Amino acid sequence: MPLNRLQTLIKSGEKLAMLTCYDATYAKLMELAGTDILLVGDSLGMVLQGAENTLNVSMHHMTYHTKSVAAGAPNTLIVADMPLGSYEHDNEAAYKNAVWLIRSGAHMVKFEGGGAKVETARYLVERGIPVCAHLGFTPQSVNQLGGYKIQGKTPESAQQILADAKAMDDAGVSMIVLEMVPATLAKDITASINAATIGIGAGVHCSGQVLVLQDLIGIYTGPASKQPSDFKSPRFVRNFLKETNSIQEAISAYIKAVKDKSFPAKEHSY
């Protein structure tokens, strides 16, 4: 069972390599390369649908792509995002939607936010649904946060993220994605909880790392409505295809860099 292998890797101290994936072809490549975790992310709204954010992604989109990824990678742990509107207001609805994703091939579901979402996580875990939390910058709250901004920069906001991480850990989540937070905060969180931490723009001290596939191979150039010349990659992105001769080699290079702790370097962290 993939979840058992995850626990073994965490206990051994080996870094976890996660990548976003949306179809069977790439899922097969990633499994062959030895990717530990595949994330069927609602980032598909941006990289596949050309939108400016993830807000219009639906459960139908998520289940379709989860089924595709599961077909291509039957032996790899698959985490599926719960899209906006599928979990926030009703724990029973959150459970039904989580079950839908599990039946589509996911082994774990991920959703954003702390605070009241802790009880949602507890509700799902108590009913046998493995959960990955997502703290720091949370893309579904991009309008509320005022854009794509680093989180946890002030002592107060850092303490809140740490408190949310500890609460999520107490609720029984298996993993916590930490996005765009200072590396020192991510290090403190990782040392304070039992759950694995997966960083994206959160420094090298997390239990593992995640990148969007299209960023890893350098083909994402922003929303479909804007010119590629107007796009600037986030600080945490590294184009591994530039350093290799094929997409499969780029994926393998990413996994190696995560495992040997050469990625992320300081220039990819905040």
Sequence and secondary structure as in RCSB ss.txt:
>XXXX:A:sequence
MPLNRLQTLIKSGEKLAMLTCYDATYAKLMELAGTDILLVGDSLGMVLQGAENTLNVSMHHMTYHTKSVAAGAPN
TLIVADMPLGSYEHDNEAAYKNAVWLIRSGAHMVKFEGGGAKVETARYLVERGIPVCAHLGFTPQSVNQLGGYKI
QGKTPESAQQILADAKAMDDAGVSMIVLEMVPATLAKDITASINAATIGIGAGVHCSGQVLVLQDLIGIYTGPAS
KQPSDFKSPRFVRNFLKETNSIQEAISAYIKAVKDKSFPAKEHSY
>XXXX:A:secstr
 HHHHHHHHHHHT  EEEEE  SHHHHHHHHHHT SEEEE TTHHHHTT  SSSTT  HHHHHHHHHHHHHH TT
SEEEEE  TTSSSS HHHHHHHHHHHHHTT SEEEEE STTHHHHHHHHHHTT  EEEEEES GGGHHHHTSS  
   SHHHHHHHHHHHHHHHHTT SEEEEES  HHHHHHHHHH SSEEEEESS TTSSEEEE HHHHTT   S TT
S GGG    TT   SGGGSSSHHHHHHHHHHHHHTT SS GGG  
